[in-house]
């Protein structure tokens, strides 16, 4: 069964509520995919941000725009202060 929808009907269905709902659903779905597909790194690697938990990932998403530059600087500082041998060996251990 094929349902034909005119362009006028499509335009009428684009209400502010439908657009906001679509944005919220897409953002939440994208967050779930991001959280479930991200790799799990060893605790020996230096971390920046709010942590690797579900709540930490949500906070990282929210603070990404405002804290990105400070996190980059913090990450460089952590890597610079970490002995190179232990950092490299931690990449290959489980």
N, C-alpha and C positions, 0 to 999 in steps of 0.2 A: 504494500500500500504506500503510495507516494503522496505526501502532503505538500501542497504548493503554498508557499508563503510569499506574499507580495513585498516589495521593498518598503512600501508604506507601513505594513504591519511590523516589519523589522525595526524601522525607525521609531515607531510608537512604543515598541517594547524596550527601547533604550532609555529607561528612566534613571534618575540619579540613584535610587535605591538598588536597582539591578547592577549598575556600574560599580557601586561601592561594594556590594556583595561579591561580585566577580573578582574585584581586586583583593578583598580579604581572603577569599577562598584560594586564589592563585598564590598569594603571599604565604599563607599558612601551609599550603601543599609544597611550595618551594622550600620552606623551612624544614618540613619533615624529610624531604628528599635530601637536603643538605646534611641534616643531622644523621640520617641513617647511612648515607653513602660515604661520609668522610672517613679517612683512614684513622686507625687507632695507633698513635705513636707511643713509644716507650716513655716512661716517666723520667728517664735520664736526659731527655732532650729538653732544653729550656723552652718555656712557654710564655706567651704574652696573652693578654686578654683576661676574660673572666673565668676561664676554665673550660673543661671538656664535657661537662655534664649537660643534660638537656637544658636546664635553666641557664647555665653558663653560655651555651650556644645561643640561646635567645638573647641574652644580654649582649653578647658579641655582635649580633645582628643589629641591635638597637644602637649600640655605641660605635659602630663601625665608622660612621661619617664624622663624628666629633673626636674620636680618640685614635684614629688610624695612624697619624704622624707620630704621636707619642709611643704607640705600640711598636712601630718600626724602629724608632730610636732605642726603645727598651730591648727589643730583640737583638739588635746589633750589639748593644752593651752586654747582654747575657752571653752571646756567642763569643764575643771578644774576651770575656773573663773566664770562659769555660776552657779547660785544657783540651787541646786538639785531639789527643789520643783517646781520651775518654768519650768525647763527642763522636768521633768517627767510629769507635768500637760499639757505641750504643746504637748506632744505626743498623748494625748487623746482628744484634742479639735479640732473642725473642723474649 
